[in-house]
Amino acid sequence: MSVTLHVDGERWRTHLRSVADAHPGLTPVVKGNGYGFTAGRLARRADWLGVDTIAVGTYDELEHVESRFGGDLLVLTPWRPSVRELDPALARRVVHTVSRPEDLPALLERHPDARYVLELLTSMRRHGMSAAELRALAPSVRRTPLQGVAVHLPLAGGSHLGEVERLLDDVVGAELPGAPATTLWVSHLTGGELDTLRARWPELTVRPRIGTDLWLGDRGALRVSATVLDVHRLHRGEVFGYRGRTAPREGHLVIVSGGTAHGIGLESPQGQLGLRDRAAVVARGGMEALGLTRSPFWIGGKQRLFAEPPHMQASMLFLPADSTPPAVGDLVDVRCRFTATAFDRVEFS
Ligand SMILES: *Cc1c(COP(=O)(O)O)cnc(C)c1O
């Protein structure tokens, strides 16, 4: 009755182990919905992997992982004065991200022993300090609580190794304590780029922060299913659904588990298609031409259309008459974004 993430446990764990072996200093990222697995489950898995630090996205996420992982907890969202006071036992395990010069004295006033990383602004332009800000801040930075520098790189645009090295030059130029023997917390570099970086900067400790390629890197170990809850024969012109639509042609209504509460929403093929593509859809006489939109549910090897927008926990799909409808209780495949889906269950085999 649910939207279920099925995990081939052995295959998944083998993949996790191989990523950890290939990336010394790995810092698993455990944020949001835990890439579909839940953050708590990933925290336990990270403990099993034997890493010393995991990264959470926000301060609010700490409570989901703190009892399930024994090591340090890096918070990726930069500290701001509005962050609530942390319990002392938890505060000792937290590594803060400081991305604005004025936040460092404010953080240290609140937590004098706070450990932190300094985030540098990259071509992402999300958070971080410029070279000038870093230079200005450096004299007030002491070596011990500083856990290194952090850079977050875009996914697109080819290699960002050059950018990272320019930022490292800034770190050296700012005379940050210990530099270049510092720690670099970095995302989205390839294995080869990380190796190059280590070879060129032998005093540097590189800590790759990895989420997607770790937890979701072996898609073959993962499958998502929904359950067929009902099937109704539908005659042309018959009325169905919340909106009193009429059936555009003969077929079946297939009601499956999974709706807006799971993060299943409308994808608009119209929105993505150019005029020419739309004309092609109309020419094929596809159901999309009748205004139905694609769903993430696959039945009989085909991506099916929503008969109407998804409901909170169920969706109504339209199956044309020439397709064999599934039986109530059958599982159908769902192709969804793991980071945007709230699964009812995660089942390991
Ligand atoms: C989300 C995030 C990561 C991990 O990104 P993936 O693409 O899931 O590996 C790393 N660093 C920061 C700052 C992030 O926000």
Residues whose N, C-alpha, C, O or C-beta is under 5 A from the ligand:
A	BS01	LIG	V29 L76 H152 S187 R209 I210 G211 T212 D213
